[in-house]
Amino acid sequence: MRNALISAVLLSSGVVLASSDASADEGQWQPYQMPSIADKLNERGIKIPAKQLADLTQYPMNAVVGLGYCTASFVSPQGLVVTNHHCAYRAIQYNSKKEHNYIANGFLAKSKEQEPSAGPNERLYITEAVTDVSAQVTQGLSQAPLVRYEEIQAKRKALIKECESDENYRCSVRSFHSGLEYYLIKQLIIRDVRLVYAPPNSVGAFGGDTDNYEYPRHSGDFTFLRAYVGKDGKPAAYSTENVPFTPKSYLKINANGVKAGDGVFAAGYPGSTSRYRLTSELKFASDWLYPTSAERYQLRIDTIKAMGDADSDIAIKYAGTLASMANRMKKYNGLLDGFKATDIIGIKQSREDDFLTWLAGDSTYQLYRTQFDQLETLLERKRIGMQSRHYFNNAQSSDLLNAANKLYRLAKEKSKPDSEREEGYQERDMKMFKARLKRIDSSFDVSVDKTLWQQDLEAYMAQEQRVAALDKMLSEEGSASLSDRLDGLYALTSLTNQEKRLAWIDADANAFETSSDPFIRLAVALYQTNMAQEKENKTLLGELSQARPGFMKAIIAYNTAKGWPVYPDANGTLRITYGIVDGYQSRDALYKQPFTRLEGIAAKHTGIEPFNAPKKVLDAINEQRYGSHKVASVIEDPSSWICRLFSCLDKPEEFNSVPVNFLSSVDTTGGNSGSPVFNGKGELVGLNFDSTYEAITKDWFFNPTITRAVHVDIRYILWMMDEVDHADNLLEELELVRN
């Protein structure tokens, strides 16, 4: 008991090991900002020069890649990439069939010839340059809201077109600090991505939704992919003639991993945070947006699960969709619980009140008070619009109607010069547009699509915000039930056929307007309403593009005056975050130690999903086949702390196992899944894959006491490769270093 207590105190580095600066680990920093926080990095024991981290052409940042929705990294000179299992789920699902279910059984290619395509939509994005284009975008803009919005879009498109003179690159112009700054992002696109090694779902998602956002965790959330290019070394579509891509660098892997109190950093593509949003926006999310969305997601989850239980083909097709929905559902619940548990709204309101007091006392920024009031007025309009459109937007949720809407929109956009087309419908978008239409088949079933759509239509019909064009469709066919009417739509459409669906890409608007296909007819009927709503939204965005930047300028000055970190909200662009390996005091008053061990898998195993560890894993644990991956202690040098707190004769409990997952205080969010976690030397020691339940509210407010990210320990990945799956061919590719 005493030894356990000592371990808890030693590992509770928020008290013993952490810096006294409570906000030290907060921040999702743009790489160029790293030199400005070099002292913070040094305090955390991160020795790799901050200037090197700011350089996207140098190691390790040139080995970090995006998947478009997750993060990954190169780990060999032959284009081998590691990411999370749940990030590669679509690739695993794409290659799974009844006769070889890689979701259930895992997959390992023993040679490159055995590596199948990850799917036509899979891409790797390598960020090569980030350029400040704020002046080019924001100068000389109109004061008329809709015109202003269109001018911003036109300037963005012009910059993108110039950047994409080489078709192998994908460029984007992203807004930072709510339109105060704009950056041009240039990324090399790898279009041939292949599946290499994935553990079974009972490893990659061990604990399933039950353990999602929970800790302690024992998840092997990792998968290996490989990037391929043409023989000339340039990106190319999938071909058996392609060869592995040679990255500019690849990550060294530290086989010894990390210990409690070690400084770490992570790099990746966090999706979205709302830390600079107003309290009124948080209240709206808490009171309406999250509860309403969660209710719908739960209904869809229950429906897909029930239909999947009755049909294994449906279970395979919708496995990725279901996992994504379940993850989002738990996040909504975690956010709502977190808002109540720590009164995030009260904290935000208190800070906002203090900000307004500061604003009134500083003559330089007093003029922004008017903009703040204007912003609140605009946000109220935004909330009303979201609520009024909610059920109508959901009522178009059928995959086939969504495809019909996009195809008809494409036909209308093609009548314009390419530079004036809406983003997503330009010539640069056509390859991905076609790929998305193809991919519908891999995760689509008529019965599921119809059932989910009917649920959304019934919810639409039960409220008052109605649209005449949609109501007309719903009232057709006389007294037939809604279910029978929908059956008729699916029976008469040709959009379920991929070849016929793709043929609509080349059709003109007249072909749509004279079509008898019911989904095409409905898309045409709804078009004007959708366009009117889009115009209304663009006008509002134009107004917000005037109000938000001024507000952000004042907020940045306020945070600087307070000595708080200043970094942009996450927006899907490359960021770096740092912290330490650290446990925390959980909401149930238990101390959560930062490492879990193999024995925890066996202890949790019930033989019933989601705690159904594979026999080969359990056998290796029971036989203690730990090999060189066994760790005696997860504490570096506790002796001085023991002598200070207890008797020098006491020793903390030995670990004597393979670490499975670990916690750190790095600042992550959705999109950081798969992010490489580095030690202070810039060597790979783990993969980010989750957050603790208490930390979910960090999208709105970072609380350093309880905010922890969850990572797969590199030693567990190597153990699985070595002792369980015998992926010797892949181990030979990796550059392993030991302390």
C-alpha positions in Angstrom: 0.0 0.0 0.0 2.8 2.4 0.9 4.7 1.6 -2.3 1.6 2.3 -4.3 1.1 5.6 -2.6 4.7 6.6 -3.3 4.3 5.7 -7.0 1.2 7.8 -7.1 2.9 10.8 -5.6 5.9 10.4 -7.9 3.8 9.9 -11.0 1.5 12.8 -10.1 3.8 15.1 -11.9 1.2 17.9 -12.0 2.4 18.3 -8.4 6.0 17.1 -8.4 7.3 17.1 -11.9 5.3 19.8 -13.7 6.3 23.4 -14.2 4.8 25.9 -11.8 3.4 27.7 -14.9 -0.1 26.4 -15.0 -0.6 27.4 -18.7 2.8 26.2 -19.8 1.5 23.4 -22.0 -1.4 25.2 -23.6 -1.2 25.9 -27.3 -1.6 24.5 -30.8 1.3 26.5 -32.3 2.0 27.3 -35.9 5.5 25.9 -36.7 6.9 29.4 -37.4 6.0 30.4 -33.8 8.3 27.8 -32.2 11.3 30.1 -31.7 9.1 32.5 -29.7 8.4 29.7 -27.2 11.9 28.2 -27.2 12.3 28.8 -23.4 9.1 26.9 -22.8 10.3 24.0 -24.9 13.6 24.0 -23.0 11.8 23.9 -19.7 10.1 20.7 -20.8 13.3 19.1 -21.7 12.8 19.4 -25.5 16.3 19.8 -26.8 15.7 19.8 -30.5 16.2 23.4 -31.6 13.0 25.5 -31.9 14.4 26.9 -35.2 14.6 23.4 -36.6 11.0 22.7 -35.7 9.9 25.9 -37.4 11.5 24.7 -40.7 9.2 22.5 -42.7 12.0 21.3 -44.9 13.9 19.8 -42.0 13.6 16.7 -39.8 11.2 16.0 -38.1 8.5 18.2 -39.6 9.1 17.1 -43.2 8.2 13.6 -42.1 4.8 14.6 -40.7 1.9 14.2 -43.2 -1.9 14.7 -43.3 -4.6 12.3 -44.4 -7.2 15.0 -44.8 -8.9 14.0 -41.6 -6.1 12.6 -39.5 -2.3 12.8 -39.2 0.4 10.3 -40.0 4.2 10.2 -40.4 6.9 8.6 -42.5 8.9 6.0 -40.7 11.1 4.4 -43.4 13.0 5.5 -46.5 10.6 3.3 -48.5 7.5 5.5 -47.9 6.2 3.5 -44.9 3.7 5.5 -43.0 2.3 5.0 -39.5 -1.1 6.4 -38.2 -4.0 5.3 -36.0 -6.0 2.2 -36.7 -9.2 4.3 -36.6 -7.7 6.7 -39.1 -7.0 3.9 -41.6 -10.4 2.3 -41.0 -11.7 3.2 -44.4 -8.7 1.5 -46.0 -9.2 -1.6 -43.9 -13.0 -1.6 -44.6 -12.4 -1.0 -48.3 -10.4 -4.2 -48.5 -12.6 -6.3 -46.3 -15.0 -8.9 -47.7 -16.9 -11.9 -46.2 -14.1 -14.2 -47.3 -11.3 -12.1 -45.7 -12.6 -9.7 -43.1 -9.5 -7.6 -42.3 -11.6 -5.5 -39.8 -12.1 -8.6 -37.6 -8.8 -10.5 -38.4 -6.3 -7.9 -39.2 -3.9 -7.7 -42.2 -0.2 -8.0 -42.8 1.5 -7.8 -46.2 4.7 -9.8 -46.1 5.9 -8.2 -49.2 5.2 -5.0 -51.1 3.5 -7.0 -53.9 0.8 -8.0 -51.3 0.0 -4.3 -50.3 -3.5 -3.5 -51.7 -4.8 0.0 -52.5 -6.2 1.8 -49.6 -9.0 3.1 -51.8 -9.5 5.7 -54.6 -10.1 8.6 -52.1 -7.1 8.0 -49.9 -4.4 10.7 -50.0 -1.3 11.8 -48.2 -0.6 15.5 -48.0 2.9 16.7 -47.3 3.0 20.4 -46.3 6.0 22.0 -47.9 5.4 25.7 -47.5 3.2 28.0 -45.4 3.2 31.7 -46.6 1.6 34.7 -45.0 -0.8 36.2 -47.6 -2.9 38.3 -45.2 -2.2 41.6 -47.0 -3.1 40.1 -50.4 -6.4 38.8 -49.1 -7.6 41.7 -46.8 -6.5 44.9 -48.6 -9.1 46.9 -50.4 -12.2 44.9 -49.5 -15.7 46.2 -50.0 -17.8 47.2 -47.0 -20.9 45.5 -48.6 -21.1 42.1 -46.9 -21.9 39.8 -49.8 -19.5 41.6 -52.1 -16.8 41.5 -49.4 -17.3 37.7 -49.0 -17.1 37.2 -52.8 -13.9 39.3 -53.0 -12.2 37.3 -50.3 -13.1 34.1 -52.1 -11.9 35.5 -55.4 -8.5 36.5 -53.9 -8.2 33.1 -52.3 -8.9 31.3 -55.6 -6.4 33.4 -57.4 -3.7 32.6 -54.9 -4.6 28.9 -55.0 -4.5 28.8 -58.8 -1.1 30.4 -59.0 0.2 28.0 -56.3 -1.2 24.9 -58.1 0.7 25.5 -61.4 2.0 22.0 -60.8 -0.8 19.5 -60.7 1.0 17.4 -58.0 0.3 20.1 -55.4 -2.8 21.0 -53.5 -3.0 24.5 -52.1 -5.4 26.2 -49.8 -5.7 29.6 -48.2 -6.8 29.3 -44.6 -8.1 31.9 -42.2 -6.3 32.3 -38.8 -7.6 34.3 -35.8 -11.1 34.6 -37.5 -9.9 36.4 -40.6 -7.2 38.6 -39.0 -4.6 36.6 -40.9 -4.5 34.3 -43.9 -1.9 31.8 -44.9 -1.3 30.0 -48.2 -0.6 26.2 -47.6 1.2 24.3 -50.3 1.0 20.5 -50.0 2.4 17.7 -52.2 -0.3 15.1 -52.9 0.4 11.3 -52.8 -2.5 9.7 -54.7 -1.5 6.0 -54.4 -1.8 4.9 -50.8 -1.7 1.2 -49.8 -2.6 -0.8 -46.8 0.4 -2.6 -45.2 -0.3 -3.8 -41.7 -3.3 -3.4 -39.5 -4.0 -5.3 -36.3 -7.5 -6.8 -35.8 -10.2 -4.5 -34.5 -10.0 -6.4 -31.2 -6.5 -4.8 -30.8 -6.9 -1.5 -32.7 -10.1 -0.7 -31.0 -9.8 -2.8 -27.8 -12.4 -1.5 -25.4 -14.5 0.0 -28.2 -16.9 2.8 -27.4 -17.0 1.7 -23.7 -13.3 2.8 -23.3 -13.5 5.7 -25.8 -12.3 8.9 -24.1 -11.7 6.9 -20.9 -8.5 5.9 -19.0 -6.8 3.6 -18.3 -6.7 2.4 -21.9 -5.2 -0.6 -23.6 -5.7 0.2 -27.3 -3.4 -0.8 -30.1 -4.6 2.1 -32.2 -2.0 1.9 -35.0 -1.8 0.9 -38.7 0.9 1.1 -41.3 0.3 2.4 -44.8 2.7 3.0 -47.7 3.0 5.9 -50.2 3.6 5.0 -53.9 4.5 7.2 -56.9 5.3 6.7 -60.5 8.6 5.4 -61.7 9.7 9.1 -62.3 9.2 9.8 -58.6 6.2 12.0 -59.1 2.7 11.4 -57.6 0.5 9.2 -59.7 -2.8 7.4 -59.5 -2.8 3.8 -58.4 -0.9 1.5 -60.8 0.9 -1.8 -60.3 3.9 -0.1 -62.0 4.2 2.4 -59.3 7.1 2.3 -56.8 7.4 3.3 -53.1 7.8 7.0 -52.4 11.2 8.2 -51.0 10.4 10.8 -48.4 12.8 13.7 -47.7 13.2 12.3 -44.2 11.6 9.6 -42.0 11.3 9.4 -38.2 13.8 7.7 -36.0 12.0 5.5 -33.5 13.2 5.4 -29.9 12.7 1.8 -28.8 13.2 2.7 -25.2 10.2 5.1 -25.3 9.6 7.6 -22.5 9.2 7.8 -18.7 7.1 9.8 -16.3 8.1 13.5 -16.4 9.8 13.3 -19.8 9.2 16.2 -22.1 7.3 15.4 -25.3 5.9 17.2 -28.3 3.4 16.2 -31.0 2.9 17.5 -34.5 -0.3 17.2 -36.6 -3.4 18.6 -38.1 -5.9 19.5 -35.4 -9.3 20.1 -36.9 -11.2 22.7 -34.9 -11.3 24.5 -31.6 -13.4 27.3 -30.2 -11.2 28.9 -27.5 -11.7 32.4 -28.7 -15.4 32.1 -29.2 -17.8 34.2 -27.2 -19.7 33.0 -24.1 -22.9 33.3 -26.0 -21.6 30.9 -28.6 -20.7 28.4 -25.9 -24.2 28.7 -24.3 -25.8 28.0 -27.7 -23.7 24.9 -28.2 -24.4 23.7 -24.7 -28.1 24.5 -24.6 -29.2 23.5 -28.2 -26.5 22.5 -30.7 -24.9 19.6 -28.9 -28.0 18.1 -27.3 -29.9 18.3 -30.6 -27.0 16.8 -32.6 -26.4 14.1 -29.9 -30.1 13.0 -30.0 -29.9 12.5 -33.8 -26.6 10.7 -33.7 -27.8 8.3 -31.1 -30.9 7.4 -33.1 -28.7 6.8 -36.2 -26.2 4.7 -34.2 -28.9 2.5 -32.8 -30.4 2.0 -36.2 -27.2 1.0 -38.0 -26.2 -1.3 -35.1 -29.5 -3.1 -35.3 -29.4 -3.5 -39.1 -25.7 -4.5 -39.0 -26.5 -7.2 -36.4 -29.0 -8.7 -38.8 -26.8 -8.4 -41.9 -23.0 -8.9 -41.9 -22.6 -7.1 -45.2 -24.2 -4.0 -43.7 -22.0 -4.3 -40.6 -18.9 -4.3 -42.8 -20.1 -1.5 -45.1 -21.1 0.8 -42.2 -18.3 -0.1 -39.8 -16.4 3.1 -40.4 -19.5 5.3 -40.4 -20.7 3.7 -37.1 -17.3 4.2 -35.4 -17.2 7.8 -36.5 -20.7 8.5 -35.2 -20.1 6.7 -31.9 -16.9 8.8 -31.4 -18.8 12.0 -32.1 -21.7 10.9 -29.9 -19.4 10.3 -26.9 -17.7 13.6 -27.5 -21.0 15.5 -27.4 -21.9 13.8 -24.1 -18.4 14.5 -22.7 -18.7 18.2 -23.7 -22.1 18.4 -22.0 -20.9 16.6 -18.9 -17.8 18.7 -18.8 -19.6 22.0 -19.1 -21.6 21.0 -15.9 -18.7 19.5 -14.0 -16.3 22.5 -14.3 -18.7 25.4 -15.1 -16.9 26.2 -18.4 -19.6 28.7 -19.2 -19.0 30.5 -15.9 -15.2 30.6 -16.5 -15.7 31.9 -20.0 -18.1 34.6 -18.8 -15.8 35.7 -16.0 -12.9 36.1 -18.5 -15.1 37.9 -21.0 -16.3 40.3 -18.3 -12.6 41.0 -17.4 -11.8 41.5 -21.0 -14.5 44.0 -21.5 -13.4 45.9 -18.4 -9.8 45.9 -19.7 -11.2 47.1 -23.1 -12.9 50.0 -21.5 -9.7 51.0 -19.7 -7.4 51.0 -22.7 -8.0 54.0 -25.0 -6.2 52.1 -27.9 -8.9 49.4 -28.0 -12.0 51.2 -26.8 -13.3 51.4 -30.4 -13.5 47.6 -30.5 -16.3 47.7 -27.9 -18.7 48.7 -30.6 -17.5 45.9 -32.8 -18.0 43.5 -29.9 -21.6 44.5 -29.6 -22.0 44.2 -33.4 -20.5 40.7 -33.2 -23.0 39.6 -30.6 -25.9 40.9 -32.8 -24.5 38.9 -35.8 -24.0 35.8 -33.8 -27.7 35.9 -32.7 -28.7 36.0 -36.4 -26.4 33.1 -37.0 -28.0 31.0 -34.2 -31.5 31.7 -35.5 -30.4 30.7 -39.0 -28.8 27.5 -37.8 -32.0 26.5 -35.9 -34.3 27.4 -38.8 -32.3 25.4 -41.3 -31.4 22.4 -39.1 -34.3 20.1 -40.0 -34.4 21.0 -43.7 -30.6 20.3 -44.0 -31.0 17.0 -42.3 -34.0 16.1 -44.5 -31.5 16.0 -47.4 -29.3 13.4 -45.7 -29.8 10.5 -48.1 -26.5 9.6 -49.8 -28.3 9.5 -53.2 -30.0 12.9 -52.7 -26.7 14.4 -51.6 -25.1 13.0 -54.8 -27.9 14.4 -56.9 -27.6 17.8 -55.2 -23.9 18.0 -55.9 -24.2 16.7 -59.5 -26.9 19.3 -60.4 -24.8 22.0 -58.6 -21.9 21.0 -60.8 -23.9 21.3 -64.0 -24.9 24.8 -63.0 -21.4 25.8 -62.0 -19.9 24.5 -65.3 -21.7 27.3 -67.1 -19.3 29.8 -65.4 -15.6 30.5 -66.0 -13.6 28.2 -63.8 -12.3 31.0 -61.6 -15.8 32.0 -60.7 -17.1 28.5 -59.8 -17.8 27.6 -56.2 -15.0 25.8 -54.4 -15.5 22.1 -54.8 -16.8 22.5 -58.4 -13.7 23.8 -60.1 -11.6 21.7 -62.5 -9.0 21.2 -59.7 -11.7 19.4 -57.8 -12.9 17.0 -60.4 -10.7 14.0 -59.6 -11.8 14.0 -56.0 -15.4 14.8 -57.0 -15.4 11.6 -59.2 -13.7 9.6 -56.5 -16.3 10.5 -53.9 -19.1 9.4 -56.2 -17.3 6.1 -56.8 -16.8 5.6 -53.1 -20.5 5.7 -52.2 -20.8 2.0 -53.1 -18.3 0.9 -50.4 -20.4 2.3 -47.6 -23.9 2.3 -48.9 -27.0 0.1 -48.6 -30.4 1.1 -49.9 -32.2 -0.2 -46.8 -30.0 1.7 -44.4 -30.0 4.9 -46.4 -33.7 4.8 -46.7 -34.3 4.1 -43.0 -31.9 6.9 -41.9 -33.4 9.3 -44.4 -36.9 8.5 -43.3 -36.0 9.3 -39.7 -34.8 12.7 -40.7 -37.8 13.4 -42.8 -40.1 12.4 -40.0 -38.3 14.9 -37.7 -38.6 17.6 -40.4 -42.4 16.9 -40.7 -42.8 17.2 -36.9 -41.6 20.8 -36.8 -42.7 24.2 -38.2 -39.8 25.4 -40.3 -41.1 24.0 -43.6 -39.9 24.3 -47.2 -42.6 24.2 -49.9 -40.5 22.2 -52.5 -39.8 19.5 -50.0 -43.3 19.4 -48.7 -44.6 18.9 -52.2 -42.5 15.8 -52.6 -43.7 14.5 -49.2 -47.3 15.0 -50.2 -47.1 13.2 -53.5 -48.5 9.8 -54.2 -51.8 10.5 -52.4 -52.3 8.6 -49.1 -49.4 6.2 -49.4 -47.2 6.0 -46.3 -43.9 7.9 -46.2 -42.1 4.5 -46.2 -43.9 3.4 -49.4 -43.2 6.7 -51.1 -39.5 6.4 -50.3 -39.5 2.8 -51.6 -40.8 4.2 -54.9 -38.0 6.8 -55.1 -35.3 4.1 -54.6 -36.9 1.7 -57.0 -37.0 4.2 -59.8 -33.6 5.9 -59.5 -30.5 5.0 -61.5 -28.1 6.6 -59.0 -27.5 3.3 -57.2 -25.6 2.3 -60.4 -22.1 3.7 -60.3 -21.6 3.9 -64.0 -24.9 5.8 -64.5 -24.2 8.0 -61.5 -20.8 9.0 -62.9 -22.3 9.7 -66.3 -24.2 12.7 -64.8 -20.9 14.5 -64.3 -20.9 15.4 -68.0 -24.6 16.3 -68.2 -25.8 19.9 -68.6 -28.4 21.6 -66.5 -31.1 20.9 -69.0 -30.6 17.2 -68.7 -31.2 17.4 -65.0 -34.3 19.6 -65.4 -35.9 17.2 -67.9 -34.9 14.0 -66.0 -37.5 11.6 -64.7 -35.1 10.2 -62.0 -36.9 11.0 -58.7 -33.7 12.0 -56.8 -32.6 14.2 -59.7 -36.0 15.8 -59.8 -35.9 16.4 -56.0 -32.4 18.0 -56.3 -33.7 20.4 -59.0 -36.8 21.3 -56.9 -34.7 22.0 -53.8 -31.9 23.9 -55.7 -33.4 27.5 -55.4 -34.0 27.1 -51.7 -30.5 25.8 -51.0 -29.0 28.6 -53.1 -31.1 31.2 -51.2 -29.9 29.9 -47.9 -26.3 29.8 -49.1 -26.5 33.4 -50.2 -27.9 34.4 -46.8 -25.1 32.6 -45.1 -22.5 34.2 -47.3 -23.8 37.6 -46.5 -23.6 36.9 -42.8 -20.0 35.6 -43.2 -19.2 38.8 -45.0 -20.4 40.8 -42.0 -18.5 38.5 -39.6 -15.4 39.1 -41.7 -15.6 42.7 -40.6 -16.5 42.2 -37.0 -14.4 39.2 -35.9 -10.9 40.4 -36.9 -11.2 43.6 -34.8 -12.4 41.5 -31.8 -9.5 39.1 -32.3 -7.0 42.0 -32.4 -8.2 43.2 -29.0 -8.3 39.6 -27.6 -4.6 39.1 -28.7 -3.6 42.3 -27.0 -5.5 41.3 -23.8 -3.9 37.8 -23.7 -0.5 39.3 -24.2 -1.1 41.8 -21.4 -2.1 38.9 -19.1 0.9 36.8 -20.1 -1.3 34.1 -21.6 -0.3 32.2 -24.8 -1.4 33.5 -28.1 -1.9 31.0 -30.9 -4.8 30.6 -33.4 -7.7 28.2 -33.0 -7.2 24.9 -34.8 -8.3 25.0 -38.4 -6.9 21.8 -39.9 -3.4 23.2 -40.5 -0.1 21.8 -39.3 0.5 22.6 -35.6 3.0 21.7 -32.8 2.1 21.2 -29.2 4.3 20.2 -26.2 4.0 18.9 -22.7 5.2 16.2 -20.4 4.3 12.5 -19.7 2.0 13.0 -16.8 -1.0 11.4 -15.0 -3.9 13.4 -13.4 -6.5 13.4 -10.7 -9.7 12.2 -12.3 -13.3 13.3 -11.7 -13.9 10.2 -9.5 -11.0 11.3 -7.2 -8.7 8.5 -8.4 -5.2 9.2 -9.6 -4.7 8.0 -13.1 -1.1 6.9 -13.6 0.4 7.8 -16.9 1.2 4.2 -18.2 -0.8 1.1 -18.7 0.7 -2.4 -19.1 0.0 -5.6 -21.1 -1.5 -7.3 -18.1 -4.3 -4.8 -18.2 -5.4 -6.3 -21.5 -5.7 -9.8 -20.0 -7.5 -8.3 -16.9 -10.1 -6.6 -19.1 -10.6 -9.5 -21.5 -14.0 -11.0 -21.3 -14.1 -12.8 -24.7 -17.1 -10.6 -25.7 -16.7 -7.5 -27.9 -15.3 -4.9 -27.3 -13.1 -6.7 -24.7 -12.2 -9.7 -26.8 -8.5 -9.6 -27.2 -7.1 -12.1 -29.8 -5.8 -15.4 -28.5 -2.3 -14.8 -29.9 -2.1 -11.6 -27.8 -3.3 -13.3 -24.7 -0.9 -16.2 -25.2 2.0 -13.9 -25.5 1.0 -12.0 -22.3 0.4 -15.2 -20.4 3.7 -16.7 -21.5 5.4 -13.3 -20.8 7.0 -13.2 -24.2 8.0 -9.6 -23.8 11.3 -9.8 -25.5 13.4 -6.6 -25.6 10.3 -4.4 -25.2 9.9 -5.1 -21.4 10.4 -2.1 -19.2 11.5 -2.4 -15.6 10.5 1.1 -14.5 8.6 4.0 -15.9 10.2 6.5 -13.5 13.6 8.0 -14.4 15.2 8.7 -11.0 12.7 8.8 -8.1 15.2 8.4 -5.3 15.5 12.1 -4.4 11.7 12.5 -4.1 11.4 9.3 -2.0 14.0 10.6 0.4 12.2 13.9 0.7 8.7 12.4 1.2 9.2 9.0 2.8 12.1 6.7 3.8 15.0 6.3 1.5 14.6 2.6 1.9 11.3 2.7 0.1 11.2 2.0 -3.6 8.3 2.5 -6.0 6.6 -0.5 -7.5 8.5 -1.9 -10.5 6.7 -1.9 -13.9 8.2 -5.1 -15.4 5.9 -5.1 -18.5 5.4 -3.6 -21.9 3.7 -0.2 -21.8 0.6 -0.1 -23.9 -0.8 3.5 -23.6 0.4 6.6 -21.9 -0.8 10.1 -21.0 0.8 13.5 -21.6 -0.2 17.1 -21.2 0.2 18.0 -25.0 -2.7 20.1 -26.3 -4.6 18.1 -29.0 -8.0 17.7 -30.5 -9.8 15.9 -33.4 -7.5 15.7 -36.4 -4.5 15.1 -34.1 -5.4 11.4 -34.3 -2.3 9.6 -35.6 0.0 12.5 -34.7 3.5 11.4 -33.9 4.6 11.9 -30.3 8.3 12.8 -30.0 10.7 12.7 -27.1 13.0 15.7 -26.5 15.4 14.6 -29.3 12.6 14.4 -31.9 12.5 10.6 -31.9 9.1 8.8 -32.3 7.9 7.4 -29.0 4.1 7.1 -29.6 1.0 8.0 -31.5 -1.7 10.3 -30.3 -5.2 8.7 -30.5 -7.6 10.1 -27.9 -8.2 12.4 -24.9 -9.5 11.6 -21.5 -13.1 12.2 -20.8 -12.4 15.2 -18.5 -10.3 16.8 -21.2 -13.0 16.9 -23.9 -14.0 20.5 -23.0 -10.5 21.6 -24.1 -12.0 22.5 -27.5 -13.5 25.5 -25.6 -11.2 25.9 -22.6 -7.8 24.4 -21.8 -7.6 23.3 -18.1 -3.9 22.2 -17.5 -4.8 20.3 -14.3 -7.0 17.7 -16.1 -6.3 18.0 -19.8 -4.5 14.9 -20.9 -4.0 13.3 -24.3 -3.8 9.5 -24.7 -1.1 7.9 -26.8 -0.2 4.4 -28.1 3.3 3.6 -26.7 5.8 2.8 -29.4 7.0 -0.1 -27.3 3.6 -1.8 -27.6 3.6 -1.3 -31.4 7.0 -2.8 -31.7 6.0 -5.7 -29.4 2.9 -6.4 -31.5 5.1 -6.4 -34.7 7.8 -8.5 -33.1 6.3 -11.0 -30.6 2.7 -11.3 -31.9 2.4 -10.7 -35.6 6.0 -11.3 -36.6 6.1 -8.3 -39.0 9.8 -8.9 -39.5 9.8 -7.4 -43.0 8.6 -4.1 -41.6 10.8 -4.1 -38.5 13.8 -4.3 -40.9 12.6 -1.0 -42.5 12.5 1.0 -39.3 15.4 2.9 -37.8 15.4 2.0 -34.2 17.5 3.8 -31.6 18.0 3.0 -28.0 19.1 5.3 -25.1 
